[in-house]
């Protein structure tokens, strides 16, 4: 008989939340750092999980799509599976700097008050695709770790760490001390990213759509650069801008 989620299946104390969708759930199952508390799945989705995780994670509880719609909302593309998890362990700026110390080339993304979880998730996906070490974002006025963010990241949340900092300018200073060149993406940049010919270790700084980088963030960038847009729409969604910029860094 299908299991129908009740109110106690909603996020509990300790910041637990629901992951959903095959890519997000599959990546979480493979991540030894991810603490999993409960799995709900339709019979079809449960079969896709396989037996390899039975010893380390809770067994899936049977449910149906209508019950998952009620739990997650009808806009959630859950594909018949949801997982209640704790947030991943925090990564700090010093760990990121240490991981890059022996690298000749490395990239990180610095997000200045980007609050849309779809955008942050899409940026995570691009960061994983192009080999970025981490995404650094502010503790306040930034998208929290959530099911929406994880779904947009399509599994990348389990591979690219999010480092939350109280002071973005101070974090940029730590990156510079570790040998990173801080490039701010701004429409008024005199050079395009390709003209700047960045090499070595690069921290790519992007601001929220509309407001862009804040004044102090701009002032602490080593250089402001732009993307060479020339069509009738001269600005890009922040996640699109991040993807193009990351491609340019590895090209």
MDAnalysis code that builds the backbone (N, CA, C; Angstrom):
import MDAnalysis as mda
import numpy as np

u = mda.Universe.empty(753, n_residues=251, atom_resindex=np.repeat(np.arange(251), 3), trajectory=True)
u.add_TopologyAttr("name", ["N", "CA", "C"] * 251)
u.add_TopologyAttr("resid", np.arange(1, 252))
u.add_TopologyAttr("resname", ["UNK", "UNK", "UNK", "UNK", "UNK", "UNK", "UNK", "UNK", "UNK", "UNK", "UNK", "UNK", "UNK", "UNK", "UNK", "UNK", "UNK", "UNK", "UNK", "UNK", "UNK", "UNK", "UNK", "UNK", "UNK", "UNK", "UNK", "UNK", "UNK", "UNK", "UNK", "UNK", "UNK", "UNK", "UNK", "UNK", "UNK", "UNK", "UNK", "UNK", "UNK", "UNK", "UNK", "UNK", "UNK", "UNK", "UNK", "UNK", "UNK", "UNK", "UNK", "UNK", "UNK", "UNK", "UNK", "UNK", "UNK", "UNK", "UNK", "UNK", "UNK", "UNK", "UNK", "UNK", "UNK", "UNK", "UNK", "UNK", "UNK", "UNK", "UNK", "UNK", "UNK", "UNK", "UNK", "UNK", "UNK", "UNK", "UNK", "UNK", "UNK", "UNK", "UNK", "UNK", "UNK", "UNK", "UNK", "UNK", "UNK", "UNK", "UNK", "UNK", "UNK", "UNK", "UNK", "UNK", "UNK", "UNK", "UNK", "UNK", "UNK", "UNK", "UNK", "UNK", "UNK", "UNK", "UNK", "UNK", "UNK", "UNK", "UNK", "UNK", "UNK", "UNK", "UNK", "UNK", "UNK", "UNK", "UNK", "UNK", "UNK", "UNK", "UNK", "UNK", "UNK", "UNK", "UNK", "UNK", "UNK", "UNK", "UNK", "UNK", "UNK", "UNK", "UNK", "UNK", "UNK", "UNK", "UNK", "UNK", "UNK", "UNK", "UNK", "UNK", "UNK", "UNK", "UNK", "UNK", "UNK", "UNK", "UNK", "UNK", "UNK", "UNK", "UNK", "UNK", "UNK", "UNK", "UNK", "UNK", "UNK", "UNK", "UNK", "UNK", "UNK", "UNK", "UNK", "UNK", "UNK", "UNK", "UNK", "UNK", "UNK", "UNK", "UNK", "UNK", "UNK", "UNK", "UNK", "UNK", "UNK", "UNK", "UNK", "UNK", "UNK", "UNK", "UNK", "UNK", "UNK", "UNK", "UNK", "UNK", "UNK", "UNK", "UNK", "UNK", "UNK", "UNK", "UNK", "UNK", "UNK", "UNK", "UNK", "UNK", "UNK", "UNK", "UNK", "UNK", "UNK", "UNK", "UNK", "UNK", "UNK", "UNK", "UNK", "UNK", "UNK", "UNK", "UNK", "UNK", "UNK", "UNK", "UNK", "UNK", "UNK", "UNK", "UNK", "UNK", "UNK", "UNK", "UNK", "UNK", "UNK", "UNK", "UNK", "UNK", "UNK", "UNK", "UNK", "UNK", "UNK", "UNK", "UNK", "UNK", "UNK", "UNK", "UNK", "UNK", "UNK", "UNK", "UNK"])
u.atoms.positions = np.array([
    [0.859, -1.198, 0.000],
    [0.000, 0.000, 0.000],
    [0.892, 1.242, 0.000],
    [0.631, 2.230, -0.897],
    [1.498, 3.405, -0.966],
    [1.537, 4.165, 0.351],
    [2.699, 4.692, 0.638],
    [2.888, 5.512, 1.839],
    [2.531, 6.953, 1.486],
    [1.639, 7.572, 2.228],
    [1.211, 8.946, 1.963],
    [1.858, 9.883, 2.974],
    [2.763, 10.791, 2.519],
    [3.435, 11.699, 3.448],
    [2.459, 12.528, 4.260],
    [2.816, 12.729, 5.536],
    [2.024, 13.574, 6.412],
    [2.831, 14.827, 6.726],
    [2.278, 15.684, 7.557],
    [2.949, 16.936, 7.888],
    [4.341, 16.722, 8.472],
    [4.553, 15.593, 9.199],
    [5.853, 15.406, 9.827],
    [6.953, 15.068, 8.814],
    [6.599, 14.938, 7.547],
    [7.611, 14.705, 6.535],
    [8.172, 16.006, 5.976],
    [7.644, 17.118, 6.382],
    [8.193, 18.396, 5.937],
    [9.492, 18.672, 6.686],
    [10.344, 19.609, 6.190],
    [11.654, 19.851, 6.815],
    [11.574, 19.973, 8.325],
    [12.497, 19.287, 9.000],
    [12.479, 19.226, 10.460],
    [13.604, 20.077, 11.023],
    [13.804, 19.973, 12.321],
    [14.858, 20.732, 12.985],
    [16.218, 20.345, 12.415],
    [17.155, 21.267, 12.498],
    [18.486, 20.989, 11.998],
    [18.653, 21.297, 10.531],
    [17.666, 21.952, 9.933],
    [17.793, 22.365, 8.538],
    [17.549, 21.276, 7.518],
    [16.982, 20.138, 7.928],
    [16.721, 19.078, 6.964],
    [15.771, 19.570, 5.872],
    [15.928, 19.014, 4.691],
    [15.066, 19.399, 3.570],
    [14.944, 18.227, 2.603],
    [14.090, 18.375, 1.604],
    [13.825, 17.310, 0.634],
    [14.580, 17.544, -0.662],
    [15.410, 16.579, -1.050],
    [15.960, 16.498, -2.396],
    [14.978, 15.715, -3.256],
    [14.949, 15.980, -4.544],
    [14.059, 15.203, -5.413],
    [14.583, 15.201, -6.841],
    [14.136, 14.209, -7.594],
    [14.585, 14.032, -8.976],
    [15.752, 13.056, -9.047],
    [15.829, 12.306, -10.158],
    [16.808, 11.221, -10.276],
    [18.258, 11.695, -10.139],
    [18.627, 12.799, -10.803],
    [20.024, 13.231, -10.770],
    [20.438, 13.688, -9.373],
    [19.598, 14.504, -8.735],
    [19.923, 15.009, -7.396],
    [19.993, 13.877, -6.381],
    [19.025, 12.978, -6.426],
    [18.988, 11.863, -5.479],
    [20.129, 10.885, -5.750],
    [20.352, 10.561, -7.025],
    [21.421, 9.621, -7.374],
    [22.788, 10.115, -6.930],
    [23.056, 11.411, -7.152],
    [24.347, 11.977, -6.739],
    [24.487, 11.977, -5.220],
    [23.387, 12.256, -4.505],
    [23.427, 12.255, -3.046],
    [23.720, 10.856, -2.499],
    [23.151, 9.840, -3.125],
    [23.399, 8.463, -2.700],
    [24.869, 8.079, -2.843],
    [25.551, 8.673, -3.824],
    [26.958, 8.359, -4.071],
    [27.913, 9.205, -3.231],
    [27.376, 10.190, -2.515],
    [28.217, 11.118, -1.766],
    [28.340, 10.664, -0.307],
    [29.519, 10.214, 0.122],
    [29.653, 9.738, 1.510],
    [29.465, 10.838, 2.559],
    [29.546, 12.097, 2.147],
    [29.372, 13.205, 3.092],
    [27.898, 13.550, 3.316],
    [27.014, 13.009, 2.500],
    [25.588, 13.358, 2.578],
    [24.884, 12.465, 3.597],
    [24.231, 13.079, 4.566],
    [23.474, 12.336, 5.577],
    [22.014, 12.241, 5.133],
    [21.557, 11.025, 4.938],
    [20.221, 10.763, 4.407],
    [19.347, 10.171, 5.507],
    [18.154, 10.725, 5.677],
    [17.265, 10.303, 6.766],
    [16.083, 9.472, 6.278],
    [15.615, 9.720, 5.080],
    [14.392, 9.060, 4.615],
    [14.330, 9.143, 3.095],
    [13.847, 8.077, 2.462],
    [13.669, 8.057, 1.011],
    [12.239, 7.632, 0.725],
    [11.544, 8.419, -0.080],
    [10.209, 8.081, -0.557],
    [10.291, 7.876, -2.065],
    [9.688, 6.793, -2.545],
    [9.792, 6.518, -3.976],
    [8.602, 5.703, -4.463],
    [8.194, 5.986, -5.692],
    [7.223, 5.119, -6.354],
    [7.928, 3.803, -6.680],
    [7.153, 2.789, -7.046],
    [7.764, 1.479, -7.322],
    [8.736, 1.567, -8.484],
    [8.396, 2.368, -9.516],
    [9.284, 2.503, -10.674],
    [10.591, 3.196, -10.277],
    [10.487, 4.283, -9.499],
    [11.678, 5.027, -9.105],
    [12.536, 4.214, -8.137],
    [11.910, 3.454, -7.254],
    [12.666, 2.651, -6.288],
    [13.541, 1.633, -7.002],
    [13.039, 1.086, -8.108],
    [13.816, 0.106, -8.863],
    [15.078, 0.719, -9.445],
    [15.032, 2.028, -9.728],
    [16.194, 2.688, -10.334],
    [17.305, 2.960, -9.315],
    [16.981, 2.912, -8.011],
    [17.986, 3.170, -6.981],
    [18.997, 2.029, -6.912],
    [18.513, 0.820, -7.114],
    [19.409, -0.333, -7.061],
    [19.661, -0.785, -5.639],
    [20.356, -1.897, -5.519],
    [20.589, -2.527, -4.209],
    [21.915, -2.108, -3.578],
    [22.745, -1.426, -4.317],
    [24.095, -1.124, -3.842],
    [24.143, -0.215, -2.630],
    [23.071, 0.532, -2.374],
    [23.080, 1.491, -1.275],
    [22.304, 1.004, -0.044],
    [21.797, -0.223, -0.093],
    [20.922, -0.708, 0.976],
    [21.616, -0.737, 2.333],
    [22.921, -1.007, 2.348],
    [23.619, -1.147, 3.624],
    [23.940, 0.194, 4.272],
    [23.987, 1.250, 3.482],
    [24.440, 2.536, 4.018],
    [23.336, 3.580, 4.130],
    [22.203, 3.365, 3.492],
    [21.134, 4.357, 3.501],
    [19.793, 3.706, 3.830],
    [18.811, 4.491, 4.277],
    [17.489, 3.927, 4.576],
    [16.863, 3.290, 3.336],
    [16.090, 2.257, 3.564],
    [15.372, 1.628, 2.457],
    [14.271, 2.570, 1.977],
    [14.014, 2.616, 0.663],
    [12.934, 3.475, 0.154],
    [11.577, 3.046, 0.705],
    [10.764, 4.035, 1.058],
    [9.380, 3.797, 1.491],
    [8.478, 4.039, 0.290],
    [7.531, 3.140, 0.080],
    [6.643, 3.248, -1.066],
    [5.716, 4.449, -0.970],
    [5.469, 5.083, -2.101],
    [4.549, 6.213, -2.160],
    [3.999, 6.298, -3.575],
    [3.234, 7.317, -3.877],
    [2.760, 7.528, -5.242],
    [3.005, 8.984, -5.640],
    [2.833, 9.276, -6.910],
    [3.157, 10.606, -7.423],
    [2.267, 11.697, -6.828],
    [1.017, 11.361, -6.571],
    [0.107, 12.361, -6.006],
    [0.555, 12.756, -4.602],
    [1.002, 11.786, -3.818],
    [1.478, 12.090, -2.469],
    [2.738, 12.957, -2.522],
    [3.629, 12.672, -3.465],
    [4.829, 13.493, -3.616],
    [4.487, 14.896, -4.098],
    [3.474, 15.017, -4.951],
    [3.017, 16.341, -5.381],
    [2.556, 17.162, -4.181],
    [1.814, 16.502, -3.266],
    [1.334, 17.214, -2.078],
    [2.495, 17.611, -1.174],
    [3.486, 16.752, -1.076],
    [4.626, 17.012, -0.198],
    [5.525, 18.130, -0.731],
    [5.818, 18.069, -2.018],
    [6.830, 18.946, -2.607],
    [6.256, 20.126, -3.374],
    [4.978, 20.058, -3.702],
    [4.366, 21.079, -4.539],
    [4.288, 20.584, -5.977],
    [3.246, 20.961, -6.677],
    [3.024, 20.422, -8.019],
    [4.028, 20.932, -9.045],
    [4.744, 22.006, -8.703],
    [5.759, 22.518, -9.630],
    [7.070, 21.737, -9.544],
    [7.221, 20.907, -8.525],
    [8.466, 20.155, -8.352],
    [8.487, 18.959, -9.302],
    [9.495, 18.879, -10.146],
    [9.640, 17.754, -11.083],
    [10.405, 16.656, -10.341],
    [9.675, 15.851, -9.579],
    [10.314, 14.910, -8.652],
    [10.622, 13.561, -9.277],
    [9.998, 13.223, -10.407],
    [10.244, 11.960, -11.107],
    [9.986, 10.741, -10.224],
    [9.128, 10.941, -9.223],
    [8.711, 9.809, -8.402],
    [9.620, 9.476, -7.238],
    [10.556, 10.371, -6.906],
    [11.475, 10.064, -5.810],
    [11.843, 11.321, -5.031],
    [11.923, 11.202, -3.701],
    [12.317, 12.306, -2.831],
    [13.117, 11.745, -1.668],
    [14.019, 12.556, -1.149],
    [14.928, 12.113, -0.096],
    [15.064, 13.220, 0.940],
    [14.821, 12.900, 2.216],
    [14.993, 13.886, 3.289],
    [16.432, 13.823, 3.781],
    [17.119, 14.963, 3.727],
    [18.556, 14.998, 4.006],
    [18.902, 16.148, 4.940],
    [20.094, 16.063, 5.529],
    [20.694, 17.198, 6.223],
    [21.561, 17.963, 5.236],
    [21.740, 19.265, 5.456],
    [22.663, 20.014, 4.598],
    [24.062, 19.412, 4.644],
    [24.802, 19.598, 3.570],
    [26.171, 19.100, 3.519],
    [27.052, 19.820, 4.537],
    [28.123, 19.178, 5.007],
    [29.051, 19.858, 5.925],
    [29.594, 21.140, 5.295],
    [29.781, 22.150, 6.125],
    [30.237, 23.441, 5.611],
    [31.696, 23.371, 5.154],
    [31.977, 24.092, 4.076],
    [33.342, 24.264, 3.581],
    [33.731, 25.711, 3.835],
    [34.952, 25.959, 4.317],
    [35.337, 27.352, 4.539],
    [36.347, 27.805, 3.490],
    [36.580, 29.098, 3.438],
    [37.428, 29.711, 2.420],
    [38.863, 29.193, 2.514],
    [39.303, 28.857, 3.736],
    [40.674, 28.390, 3.919],
    [40.879, 27.008, 3.297],
    [39.864, 26.156, 3.374],
    [39.940, 24.846, 2.722],
    [40.085, 24.992, 1.217],
    [39.348, 25.945, 0.650],
    [39.423, 26.170, -0.794],
    [40.811, 26.670, -1.184],
    [41.327, 27.612, -0.423],
    [42.673, 28.136, -0.698],
    [43.716, 27.032, -0.575],
    [43.584, 26.193, 0.448],
    [44.536, 25.092, 0.639],
    [44.481, 24.104, -0.518],
    [43.268, 23.818, -1.016],
    [43.126, 22.840, -2.103],
    [43.760, 23.332, -3.398],
    [43.901, 24.671, -3.533],
    [44.464, 25.246, -4.754],
    [45.956, 25.530, -4.644],
    [46.547, 25.299, -3.479],
    [47.914, 25.784, -3.244],
    [48.931, 25.166, -4.193],
    [48.761, 23.924, -4.598],
    [49.726, 23.264, -5.476],
    [49.302, 23.269, -6.941],
    [48.247, 24.002, -7.263],
    [47.742, 24.040, -8.636],
    [48.303, 25.242, -9.395],
    [48.651, 25.026, -10.642],
    [49.060, 26.140, -11.491],
    [47.844, 26.905, -12.005],
    [46.784, 26.154, -12.305],
    [45.551, 26.763, -12.801],
    [44.387, 26.294, -11.937],
    [43.506, 27.210, -11.591],
    [42.316, 26.868, -10.806],
    [41.304, 27.986, -10.959],
    [40.039, 27.652, -10.782],
    [39.000, 28.683, -10.840],
    [37.988, 28.466, -9.739],
    [37.487, 29.567, -9.204],
    [36.364, 29.550, -8.271],
    [35.376, 30.625, -8.723],
    [34.140, 30.462, -8.321],
    [33.099, 31.449, -8.592],
    [32.754, 32.145, -7.294],
    [32.716, 33.476, -7.334],
    [32.309, 34.282, -6.180],
    [30.984, 34.948, -6.537],
    [29.951, 34.668, -5.755],
    [28.617, 35.218, -6.028],
    [28.272, 36.278, -4.992],
    [27.981, 37.472, -5.469],
    [27.677, 38.609, -4.600],
    [26.166, 38.779, -4.487],
    [25.591, 38.187, -3.448],
    [24.165, 38.300, -3.138],
    [23.264, 37.816, -4.277],
    [23.576, 36.638, -4.799],
    [22.713, 35.988, -5.787],
    [21.734, 35.108, -5.014],
    [20.459, 35.466, -5.047],
    [19.465, 34.844, -4.160],
    [18.597, 33.787, -4.822],
    [18.565, 33.733, -6.140],
    [17.682, 32.802, -6.841],
    [18.284, 31.398, -6.823],
    [17.609, 30.421, -6.205],
    [18.184, 29.073, -6.129],
    [18.331, 28.413, -7.495],
    [17.466, 28.765, -8.466],
    [17.610, 28.210, -9.809],
    [18.928, 28.672, -10.434],
    [19.256, 29.943, -10.246],
    [20.508, 30.468, -10.786],
    [21.719, 29.830, -10.114],
    [21.698, 29.754, -8.787],
    [22.833, 29.160, -8.081],
    [22.983, 27.688, -8.470],
    [21.870, 26.982, -8.599],
    [21.938, 25.584, -9.016],
    [22.522, 25.429, -10.409],
    [22.085, 26.292, -11.342],
    [22.614, 26.235, -12.707],
    [24.104, 26.573, -12.729],
    [24.532, 27.525, -11.893],
    [25.954, 27.881, -11.809],
    [26.758, 26.707, -11.251],
    [26.222, 26.013, -10.265],
    [26.874, 24.813, -9.740],
    [27.080, 23.780, -10.841],
    [26.067, 23.609, -11.672],
    [26.157, 22.624, -12.764],
    [27.276, 23.001, -13.731],
    [27.362, 24.279, -14.080],
    [28.439, 24.744, -14.966],
    [29.798, 24.610, -14.291],
    [29.853, 24.928, -12.985],
    [31.105, 24.815, -12.240],
    [31.612, 23.373, -12.260],
    [30.712, 22.415, -12.095],
    [31.109, 21.007, -12.138],
    [31.576, 20.624, -13.536],
    [30.878, 21.119, -14.553],
    [31.228, 20.768, -15.934],
    [32.595, 21.307, -16.335],
    [32.949, 22.504, -15.846],
    [34.191, 23.149, -16.270],
    [35.300, 23.092, -15.205],
    [35.079, 22.308, -14.160],
    [36.146, 22.027, -13.217],
    [36.448, 23.104, -12.192],
    [35.481, 23.969, -11.885],
    [35.714, 24.973, -10.838],
    [35.826, 24.291, -9.478],
    [36.682, 24.847, -8.624],
    [36.919, 24.239, -7.311],
    [35.748, 24.407, -6.363],
    [35.096, 25.564, -6.411],
    [34.060, 25.867, -5.420],
    [33.271, 27.093, -5.850],
    [32.164, 27.298, -5.169],
    [31.393, 28.529, -5.292],
    [31.379, 29.187, -3.917],
    [31.736, 30.449, -3.894],
    [31.775, 31.215, -2.647],
    [30.626, 32.205, -2.667],
    [29.842, 32.240, -1.615],
    [28.703, 33.143, -1.559],
    [28.496, 33.633, -0.133],
    [27.717, 34.669, -0.010],
    [27.514, 35.289, 1.293],
    [26.558, 34.458, 2.160],
    [26.739, 34.541, 3.474],
    [25.832, 33.836, 4.387],
    [24.430, 34.427, 4.325],
    [24.367, 35.755, 4.206],
    [23.065, 36.433, 4.112],
    [22.833, 36.863, 2.665],
    [21.568, 37.006, 2.319],
    [21.187, 37.452, 0.978],
    [21.782, 36.547, -0.099],
    [21.663, 35.249, 0.120],
    [22.118, 34.262, -0.856],
    [21.195, 33.054, -0.770],
    [21.105, 32.311, -1.856],
    [20.221, 31.150, -1.893],
    [20.706, 30.080, -0.924],
    [19.835, 29.575, -0.046],
    [20.240, 28.498, 0.855],
    [20.282, 27.160, 0.116],
    [20.956, 26.188, 0.707],
    [20.910, 24.830, 0.166],
    [19.469, 24.332, 0.280],
    [18.919, 23.839, -0.824],
    [17.505, 23.455, -0.839],
    [17.250, 22.460, -1.959],
    [16.050, 21.899, -1.943],
    [15.665, 20.976, -3.002],
    [15.610, 21.647, -4.360],
    [15.130, 22.883, -4.408],
    [15.058, 23.619, -5.676],
    [16.459, 23.841, -6.229],
    [17.382, 24.278, -5.369],
    [18.764, 24.502, -5.795],
    [19.391, 23.189, -6.278],
    [19.197, 22.116, -5.509],
    [19.793, 20.827, -5.867],
    [19.234, 20.298, -7.181],
    [17.937, 20.485, -7.406],
    [17.329, 20.036, -8.661],
    [17.919, 20.793, -9.843],
    [18.080, 22.117, -9.705],
    [18.667, 22.919, -10.776],
    [20.127, 22.541, -11.012],
    [20.814, 22.098, -9.956],
    [22.224, 21.704, -10.076],
    [22.393, 20.337, -10.712],
    [21.335, 19.560, -10.780],
    [21.340, 18.258, -11.444],
    [22.472, 17.354, -10.952],
    [22.659, 17.315, -9.632],
    [23.674, 16.454, -9.042],
    [24.968, 17.160, -8.685],
    [25.194, 18.359, -9.235],
    [26.472, 19.056, -9.021],
    [26.654, 19.534, -7.585],
    [25.566, 19.679, -6.829],
    [25.685, 20.100, -5.430],
    [26.542, 19.130, -4.632],
    [26.560, 17.861, -5.035],
    [27.324, 16.848, -4.314],
    [28.799, 16.850, -4.712],
    [29.162, 17.610, -5.736],
    [30.527, 17.589, -6.259],
    [31.274, 18.908, -6.095],
    [30.569, 20.028, -6.127],
    [31.203, 21.345, -6.028],
    [30.789, 21.971, -4.700],
    [31.742, 22.221, -3.796],
    [31.368, 22.775, -2.484],
    [30.882, 24.216, -2.563],
    [29.918, 24.537, -1.708],
    [29.465, 25.907, -1.498],
    [30.118, 26.410, -0.216],
    [30.854, 27.490, -0.302],
    [31.480, 28.082, 0.884],
    [30.785, 29.396, 1.188],
    [30.163, 29.476, 2.348],
    [29.438, 30.691, 2.733],
    [30.302, 31.527, 3.671],
    [30.401, 32.818, 3.373],
    [31.277, 33.708, 4.149],
    [30.467, 34.894, 4.666],
    [30.865, 35.415, 5.824],
    [30.170, 36.574, 6.388],
    [30.600, 37.863, 5.702],
    [31.828, 37.902, 5.221],
    [32.365, 39.115, 4.611],
    [33.005, 38.747, 3.277],
    [32.363, 39.128, 2.179],
    [32.833, 38.731, 0.853],
    [34.165, 39.386, 0.502],
    [34.326, 40.645, 0.887],
    [35.573, 41.353, 0.583],
    [36.752, 40.691, 1.307],
    [36.550, 40.299, 2.549],
    [37.606, 39.622, 3.298],
    [37.945, 38.279, 2.641],
    [36.903, 37.572, 2.164],
    [37.132, 36.294, 1.484],
    [37.928, 36.495, 0.196],
    [37.634, 37.582, -0.527],
    [38.401, 37.888, -1.732],
    [39.866, 38.157, -1.390],
    [40.083, 38.792, -0.244],
    [41.451, 39.021, 0.213],
    [42.180, 37.708, 0.476],
    [41.488, 36.729, 1.061],
    [42.087, 35.423, 1.306],
    [42.426, 34.734, -0.017],
    [41.538, 34.870, -0.992],
    [41.803, 34.273, -2.304],
    [43.034, 34.912, -2.955],
    [43.154, 36.221, -2.841],
    [44.326, 36.902, -3.403],
    [45.607, 36.432, -2.721],
    [45.553, 36.260, -1.405],
    [46.714, 35.765, -0.677],
    [47.115, 34.374, -1.167],
    [46.126, 33.610, -1.622],
    [46.379, 32.256, -2.123],
    [46.756, 32.261, -3.610],
    [46.905, 33.444, -4.195],
    [47.366, 33.531, -5.579],
    [46.282, 33.663, -6.623],
    [45.040, 33.904, -6.190],
    [43.953, 34.075, -7.150],
    [43.890, 35.516, -7.646],
    [43.538, 35.658, -8.892],
    [43.286, 36.941, -9.528],
    [41.783, 37.143, -9.546],
    [41.259, 38.171, -8.889],
    [39.818, 38.397, -8.775],
    [39.314, 39.242, -9.948],
    [38.523, 38.625, -10.809],
    [37.957, 39.298, -11.966],
    [36.469, 39.521, -11.738],
    [36.021, 40.774, -11.820],
    [34.614, 41.094, -11.650],
    [33.936, 41.233, -13.001],
    [32.826, 40.534, -13.174],
    [32.083, 40.624, -14.425],
    [31.104, 41.791, -14.321],
    [31.308, 42.814, -15.164],
    [30.477, 44.021, -15.121],
    [30.370, 44.603, -16.529],
    [29.202, 45.155, -16.848],
    [28.963, 45.683, -18.198],
    [29.923, 46.801, -18.558],
    [30.393, 47.549, -17.552],
    [31.286, 48.683, -17.823],
    [32.751, 48.288, -17.905],
    [33.056, 46.999, -17.824],
    [34.446, 46.567, -17.944],
    [35.042, 47.028, -19.262],
    [36.260, 47.539, -19.228],
    [36.893, 48.062, -20.442],
    [37.376, 46.953, -21.368],
    [37.699, 45.814, -20.795],
    [38.147, 44.681, -21.589],
    [37.108, 43.569, -21.521],
    [37.074, 42.760, -22.581],
    [36.287, 41.533, -22.493],
    [37.114, 40.508, -21.719],
    [36.448, 39.450, -21.281],
    [37.148, 38.408, -20.530],
    [38.257, 37.791, -21.375],
    [38.001, 37.562, -22.664],
    [39.028, 36.971, -23.519],
    [40.186, 37.926, -23.752],
    [39.912, 39.225, -23.849],
    [40.983, 40.206, -24.027],
    [41.888, 40.284, -22.798],
    [41.321, 40.046, -21.626],
    [42.114, 40.087, -20.397],
    [43.099, 38.926, -20.312],
    [42.818, 37.879, -21.092],
    [43.692, 36.685, -21.126],
    [44.051, 36.180, -19.719],
    [43.046, 35.876, -18.929],
    [43.347, 35.400, -17.571],
    [44.026, 34.043, -17.596],
    [44.951, 33.846, -16.690],
    [45.628, 32.561, -16.570],
    [45.925, 32.318, -15.097],
    [46.427, 31.155, -14.798],
    [46.725, 30.822, -13.407],
    [45.465, 30.576, -12.606],
    [45.379, 31.189, -11.445],
    [44.239, 30.996, -10.548],
    [43.311, 32.204, -10.664],
    [42.059, 31.945, -10.967],
    [41.101, 33.022, -11.218],
    [39.866, 32.839, -10.347],
    [39.473, 33.919, -9.664],
    [38.196, 33.982, -8.947],
    [37.273, 34.876, -9.756],
    [36.255, 34.299, -10.315],
    [35.316, 35.031, -11.163],
    [34.160, 35.530, -10.308],
    [34.012, 36.856, -10.211],
    [33.028, 37.472, -9.316],
    [31.821, 37.937, -10.113],
    [30.642, 37.485, -9.716],
    [29.403, 37.852, -10.397],
    [28.389, 38.359, -9.383],
    [27.614, 39.360, -9.785],
    [26.594, 39.923, -8.915],
    [25.199, 39.499, -9.327],
    [24.238, 39.871, -8.515],
    [22.845, 39.555, -8.795],
    [22.370, 40.303, -10.030],
    [21.395, 39.710, -10.696],
    [20.816, 40.388, -11.862],
    [20.186, 41.710, -11.428],
    [20.372, 42.712, -12.248],
    [19.832, 44.030, -11.925],
    [20.848, 44.864, -11.192],
    [21.131, 44.512, -9.938],
    [22.043, 45.323, -9.135],
    [23.507, 45.056, -9.453],
    [23.832, 43.863, -9.907],
    [25.211, 43.529, -10.228],
    [26.097, 43.473, -8.998],
    [27.393, 43.644, -9.196],
    [28.341, 43.636, -8.078],
    [28.160, 44.883, -7.221],
    [28.225, 44.713, -5.911],
    [28.159, 45.876, -5.018],
    [29.454, 46.691, -5.111],
    [29.396, 47.935, -4.671],
    [30.521, 48.862, -4.837],
    [31.804, 48.302, -4.220],
    [31.744, 47.835, -2.967],
    [32.952, 47.345, -2.309],
    [33.515, 46.116, -3.016],
    [32.626, 45.263, -3.513],
    [33.082, 44.089, -4.248],
    [33.827, 44.518, -5.509],
    [33.259, 45.478, -6.244],
    [33.915, 45.992, -7.458],
    [35.296, 46.553, -7.131],
    [35.351, 47.340, -6.068],
    [36.605, 48.006, -5.721],
    [37.706, 47.024, -5.343],
    [37.335, 45.848, -4.891],
    [38.329, 44.862, -4.485],
    [38.611, 43.828, -5.572],
    [38.012, 44.000, -6.736],
    [38.379, 43.160, -7.872],
    [39.677, 43.691, -8.480],
    [40.531, 42.808, -8.957],
    [41.761, 43.231, -9.621],
    [41.460, 43.869, -10.974],
    [40.364, 43.426, -11.591],
    [40.002, 43.940, -12.909],
    [38.525, 43.676, -13.151],
    [37.846, 44.640, -13.782],
    [36.466, 44.437, -14.229],
    [36.500, 44.070, -15.710],
    [35.800, 43.005, -16.050],
    [35.745, 42.549, -17.433],
    [34.285, 42.366, -17.836],
    [34.059, 42.254, -19.126],
    [32.697, 42.084, -19.635],
    [32.675, 40.969, -20.668],
    [31.487, 40.525, -20.986],
    [31.307, 39.588, -22.088],
    [30.936, 40.380, -23.339],
    [31.383, 39.968, -24.520],
    [31.174, 40.770, -25.737],
    [29.789, 40.604, -26.345],
    [28.754, 41.000, -25.612],
    [27.399, 40.943, -26.159],
    [27.177, 42.107, -27.111],
    [26.471, 41.849, -28.210],
    [26.257, 42.911, -29.198],
    [24.884, 42.870, -29.837],
    [24.026, 41.954, -29.417],
    [22.702, 41.833, -30.007],
    [21.708, 42.803, -29.391],
    [20.429, 42.658, -29.724],
    [19.405, 43.563, -29.193],
    [19.211, 43.453, -27.689],
    [19.582, 42.303, -27.101],
    [19.569, 42.137, -25.642],
    [21.021, 42.099, -25.201],
    [21.447, 43.125, -24.456],
    [22.870, 43.274, -24.155],
    [23.263, 42.765, -22.774],
    [22.384, 41.995, -22.114],
    [22.737, 41.454, -20.805],
    [22.276, 40.011, -20.728],
    [22.949, 39.239, -19.896],
    [22.665, 37.822, -19.759],
    [22.229, 37.494, -18.341],
    [21.423, 36.460, -18.226],
    [21.130, 35.861, -16.926],
    [22.453, 35.492, -16.253],
    [22.539, 35.656, -14.917],
    [23.810, 35.436, -14.217],
    [24.318, 34.007, -14.389],
    [23.425, 33.033, -14.484],
    [23.892, 31.659, -14.669],
    [24.437, 31.448, -16.075],
    [23.834, 32.090, -17.085],
    [24.369, 32.015, -18.444],
    [25.731, 32.695, -18.520],
    [25.845, 33.861, -17.880],
    [27.121, 34.585, -17.864],
    [28.207, 33.754, -17.199],
    [27.860, 33.055, -16.124],
    [28.837, 32.212, -15.439],
    [29.304, 31.073, -16.333],
    [28.359, 30.439, -17.035],
    [28.711, 29.321, -17.911],
    [29.647, 29.761, -19.030],
    [29.324, 30.891, -19.670],
    [30.169, 31.394, -20.757],
    [31.551, 31.770, -20.231],
    [31.591, 32.401, -19.078],
    [32.868, 32.830, -18.497],
    [33.728, 31.636, -18.110],
    [33.128, 30.608, -17.527],
    [33.887, 29.413, -17.162],
    [34.438, 28.720, -18.397],
    [33.637, 28.682, -19.456],
    [34.123, 28.109, -20.716],
    [35.327, 28.898, -21.226],
    [35.229, 30.210, -21.163],
    [36.323, 31.064, -21.634],
    [37.598, 30.817, -20.836],
    [37.463, 30.568, -19.525],
    [38.639, 30.317, -18.692],
    [39.354, 29.025, -19.060],
    [38.606, 28.025, -19.499],
    [39.247, 26.736, -19.813],
    [39.546, 26.582, -21.289],
    [39.084, 27.507, -22.118],
    [39.233, 27.379, -23.566],
    [40.700, 27.426, -24.004],
])
